[in-house]
Structures are given as structure tokens and as C-alpha cells.
Amino acid sequence: MGSLTTTRRWVLAKRPAGIPDDTTFALKEQPLPALEEGQVKVRVTHFSLDPGMRPALSQDTYVGATPIGSLITSAGLGVVEESADEKLKVGDLVTGGFGWQSALVAKSRHCVKQNPALFQGRVTPTAAIGILGIPGMTSWFGLKNIATLKEGETVLISSASGPVGATAGQLARLMGAGRVVGIAGSKSKCDWLTGEAGFDACINYRETDNLAVAMRDATGGGADIYFDNVGGEMLDAAITALKPGGRIAVSGQLSEYNNPEPRGIRNTLPFITQRLTMRGFVVLDYVREFAEAGTQMVQWINDGKLLYLEEVIDGIENAPTAYAGLFTGENFGRRLIHVG
Ligand SMILES: NC(=O)c1ccc[n+]([C@@H]2O[C@H](COP(=O)([O-])OP(=O)(O)OC[C@H]3O[C@@H](n4cnc5c(N)ncnc54)[C@H](OP(=O)(O)O)[C@@H]3O)[C@@H](O)[C@H]2O)c1
């Protein structure tokens, strides 16, 4: 304790074309700066692997393009090792946008102090950067503010076993949806969704010849809402499986992130004939409302009504391989790196 003098950090070595590989990232060790007033030294225990940061590795985005040589961004969980700010004490558990690294010196106001009392029931500290962090909030605000879910409606969700999708499906049910249908890439994912997670049906898209027909069948004649995490062909199929007045909440475009020539949307006619609407969002726009949503989610988790899956992979050196696995369907739940 207190002896941290360096950080190991993954930086961007080369812009990837396609799924990131060994040449995309480089692991560097560098000294930590001395603490200044208002700063803390944090030992990172876990950081997240987020598919949504992939576009910034190759191109300009709403957060800019990640510069070559820059730290890879992600959510992190850590422990305060040294403090030069009375608001945080040694031993405090904190979260923040710490990136793929083992330690950092940060302004204390860039760290969110976590209340240990939160983690006495079924909620684990890593949930603070998962279901109670960006992925869970994406599900919540995507359904409530973007899709404007109403009682009894049918919701179709892609990448349904991922942290965003699985939470969206369970929240949809808790918020009053009539039918919840997931789309996922394996039998085991579908079995979990229709079993423990309580989805009404699941389409294994890798074993489906006609996705549009499968979507219409599984939704019982069409969905009111498509919660889109994937884009591309799956989105085109979902457009034809929406009821008149259907809404598409665009959360993510997983199938396009590694594609240098995005496929885009081709089925535009149903937007007219079926009076469809499609709206994208960045969850950070709702940050002021996170605490209220979190309080409700904690209660549902502790009541056993809201489940979350985490896949914790040991070793900072494994981050790039574990990250690439997000784009081949390897992960089952929120993928995190346990730094140590
Ligand atoms: N709008 C926002 O503010 C916001 C914030 C956070 C996240 N997001 C978005 O939410 C989405 C889900 O993120 P997540 O963290 O929960 O990750 P995730 O769903 O676990 O993402 C990985 C999974 O995506 C599926 N997948 C990967 N490539 C695919 C492809 N080409 N076609 C179909 N499925 C593919 C795979 O599952 P299968 O085995 O089922 O194929 C894989 O296991 C992402 O698009 C992310 O960008 C948006």
C-alpha cells in the first residue's frame, strides 16, 4: 500500500481496420506523477471492455478520435492509495473513466466515491461500472426516454445477452412490457435469456435462415419497439418486423464498428408506410438522472428481479484479446479485466 510509483497502461499503437488485434495496442509502463493538492492516487482493480469505444480507434466520433499513443478509454473501479483531498480517504472505493491501466493520479472530482453499504446485498462493487454504470443506464434511458416504452408493448432487443441488451430486456418487463424478445448468437445465450432472465422468446440469429420472419413470429406479429445494439442486416430485418408506429431506439451498431465501409440501412420504405421512427442517443446526456435510476435498479437487483452477468478476466496483459472477443460473440455478459 502506498508504494505505487508506476502504472502499466494500454495505449493505441495503430489504427485498426477490422477487429483490433495484437498490433492495435501497446502496453507501456510509466511513472506516476507526484500528488498535487486536490488529487488522489488510485490503484485500479477492474476496468471495462466496451465495444462502443471501437469507432474512436479508427475515426472521428463525438468524443473525437483516440490519438495514437493515447490511453485506451474505459470505466474503472479502484481503491484510493494516497489522497491530497479531504473528500477522499485512503481505502475509499472509487469509480471513474480510468482507462485500461493499473493505476493513476487523478483529480478527486473525477472520481466517484462508492458507498460500501451498497454492496452488502446482491450488488457487487463491479456492478458500479456495469449494470449501475454506463451499460445499465443505456438500457434504462434507451427504453424510457428514447423508445418511450408503454404498458403492454412488445420489445425486440438485439445483442440481448450483452450487458446493455440483457438489462434492457429485464427492465422492459419490470417497466410493464407485454412481451420481450431477444436476439443472440448462441443456444446457451438464448437459453439463459428465456430461462433466468425471463425473456418470452429468443432468436438465435446464427441458426435462422430468415431473420425478418423469425422476428415477426417470435414477437407474435410484430414489435412496438426495436432496441438496436447491432445495426446492419439485423436492423434491416427488424424494420420489417415492427408494427405501425413502431419505434427504434438506436443504442449501438455493433455490426458496423469494425467495418471500414459501413453497410448502413437499406429498408427505408417501411418508415413511411408503417410510420416508424428511429432515434439515437448518447446515455451521458442523462447523467443527472443516473442516481434515481440506479436506486430503483439496486432495489430490483436485491429483490432478485434484475440479474446481471459479469465475465472477469485476470491480467491486464489479456485486455486486447478479451476486447477482440466482444466482436466474435465470445463474451457472455459484462467483460471486465481484473488488474489485481
Ligand atoms: N448509446 C449509448 O450511449 C451507449 C452506451 C453504452 C453502450 N452502447 C452500445 O450498446 C451496445 C451493447 O454494448 P454492450 O456493452 O452491452 O456489449 P455486448 O452486447 O456484450 O457486445 C458484444 C456482443 O455483441 C454481439 N455482436 C458482436 N458483433 C456482432 C455482429 N457483427 N452482429 C451481431 N451481434 C454482434 C455478440 O453477441 P452475440 O453472440 O449475441 O452475437 C457479442 O457477444 C453496443 O452497440 C454499444 O456500443 C451504447
The ligand as an SDF file (V2000), in Angstrom:
LIG
                    3D

 48 52  0  0  0  0  0  0  0  0999 V2000
  -25.7990    4.8840  -26.8690 N   0  0  0  0  0  0  0  0  0  0  0  0
  -25.0270    4.8320  -25.7850 C   0  0  0  0  0  0  0  0  0  0  0  0
  -24.8550    5.8140  -25.0460 O   0  0  0  0  0  0  0  0  0  0  0  0
  -24.3630    3.5270  -25.4520 C   0  0  0  0  0  0  0  0  0  0  0  0
  -23.6660    3.3540  -24.2540 C   0  0  0  0  0  0  0  0  0  0  0  0
  -23.0800    2.1000  -23.9930 C   0  0  0  0  0  0  0  0  0  0  0  0
  -23.1720    1.0710  -24.9310 C   0  0  0  0  0  0  0  0  0  0  0  0
  -23.8430    1.2980  -26.0920 N   0  0  0  0  0  0  0  0  0  0  0  0
  -23.9590    0.2540  -27.1210 C   0  0  0  0  0  0  0  0  0  0  0  0
  -24.6790   -0.8370  -26.6040 O   0  0  0  0  0  0  0  0  0  0  0  0
  -24.3420   -1.9910  -27.3910 C   0  0  0  0  0  0  0  0  0  0  0  0
  -24.1360   -3.1730  -26.4740 C   0  0  0  0  0  0  0  0  0  0  0  0
  -22.9880   -2.9540  -25.6660 O   0  0  0  0  0  0  0  0  0  0  0  0
  -22.5720   -3.9500  -24.5240 P   0  0  0  0  0  0  0  0  0  0  0  0
  -21.5360   -3.2860  -23.7110 O   0  0  0  0  0  0  0  0  0  0  0  0
  -23.8040   -4.4870  -23.8740 O   0  0  0  0  0  0  0  0  0  0  0  0
  -21.8200   -5.1000  -25.3220 O   0  0  0  0  0  0  0  0  0  0  0  0
  -22.2800   -6.5280  -25.8420 P   0  0  0  0  0  0  0  0  0  0  0  0
  -23.7220   -6.5030  -26.2420 O   0  0  0  0  0  0  0  0  0  0  0  0
  -21.8610   -7.5740  -24.8910 O   0  0  0  0  0  0  0  0  0  0  0  0
  -21.3880   -6.6270  -27.1510 O   0  0  0  0  0  0  0  0  0  0  0  0
  -20.7230   -7.8030  -27.5180 C   0  0  0  0  0  0  0  0  0  0  0  0
  -21.7310   -8.7840  -28.1240 C   0  0  0  0  0  0  0  0  0  0  0  0
  -22.2420   -8.2220  -29.3260 O   0  0  0  0  0  0  0  0  0  0  0  0
  -22.6370   -9.2220  -30.2060 C   0  0  0  0  0  0  0  0  0  0  0  0
  -22.0530   -8.9140  -31.5180 N   0  0  0  0  0  0  0  0  0  0  0  0
  -20.7630   -8.5630  -31.7650 C   0  0  0  0  0  0  0  0  0  0  0  0
  -20.5930   -8.3610  -33.0780 N   0  0  0  0  0  0  0  0  0  0  0  0
  -21.8000   -8.5910  -33.6710 C   0  0  0  0  0  0  0  0  0  0  0  0
  -22.2680   -8.5720  -35.0240 C   0  0  0  0  0  0  0  0  0  0  0  0
  -21.4470   -8.2640  -36.0410 N   0  0  0  0  0  0  0  0  0  0  0  0
  -23.5700   -8.8820  -35.2480 N   0  0  0  0  0  0  0  0  0  0  0  0
  -24.3980   -9.1910  -34.2380 C   0  0  0  0  0  0  0  0  0  0  0  0
  -24.0110   -9.2450  -32.9570 N   0  0  0  0  0  0  0  0  0  0  0  0
  -22.7250   -8.9470  -32.6670 C   0  0  0  0  0  0  0  0  0  0  0  0
  -22.0860  -10.5310  -29.6580 C   0  0  0  0  0  0  0  0  0  0  0  0
  -23.1670  -11.2660  -29.0870 O   0  0  0  0  0  0  0  0  0  0  0  0
  -23.9170  -12.4480  -29.9000 P   0  0  0  0  0  0  0  0  0  0  0  0
  -23.2460  -13.7320  -29.5160 O   0  0  0  0  0  0  0  0  0  0  0  0
  -25.3070  -12.3360  -29.4120 O   0  0  0  0  0  0  0  0  0  0  0  0
  -23.7240  -12.1320  -31.3520 O   0  0  0  0  0  0  0  0  0  0  0  0
  -21.1310  -10.0840  -28.5540 C   0  0  0  0  0  0  0  0  0  0  0  0
  -21.0520  -11.0380  -27.5200 O   0  0  0  0  0  0  0  0  0  0  0  0
  -23.1240   -1.6150  -28.2230 C   0  0  0  0  0  0  0  0  0  0  0  0
  -23.5310   -1.3540  -29.5400 O   0  0  0  0  0  0  0  0  0  0  0  0
  -22.6310   -0.3380  -27.5650 C   0  0  0  0  0  0  0  0  0  0  0  0
  -21.9410    0.4900  -28.4600 O   0  0  0  0  0  0  0  0  0  0  0  0
  -24.4360    2.4940  -26.3520 C   0  0  0  0  0  0  0  0  0  0  0  0
  1  2  1  0
  2  3  2  0
  2  4  1  0
  4  5  1  0
  4 48  2  0
  5  6  2  0
  6  7  1  0
  7  8  2  0
  8  9  1  0
  8 48  1  0
  9 10  1  0
  9 46  1  0
 10 11  1  0
 11 12  1  0
 11 44  1  0
 12 13  1  0
 13 14  1  0
 14 15  2  0
 14 16  1  0
 14 17  1  0
 17 18  1  0
 18 19  2  0
 18 20  1  0
 18 21  1  0
 21 22  1  0
 22 23  1  0
 23 24  1  0
 23 42  1  0
 24 25  1  0
 25 26  1  0
 25 36  1  0
 26 27  1  0
 26 35  1  0
 27 28  2  0
 28 29  1  0
 29 30  1  0
 29 35  2  0
 30 31  1  0
 30 32  2  0
 32 33  1  0
 33 34  2  0
 34 35  1  0
 36 37  1  0
 36 42  1  0
 37 38  1  0
 38 39  2  0
 38 40  1  0
 38 41  1  0
 42 43  1  0
 44 45  1  0
 44 46  1  0
 46 47  1  0
M  CHG  2   8   1  16  -1
M  END
$$$$
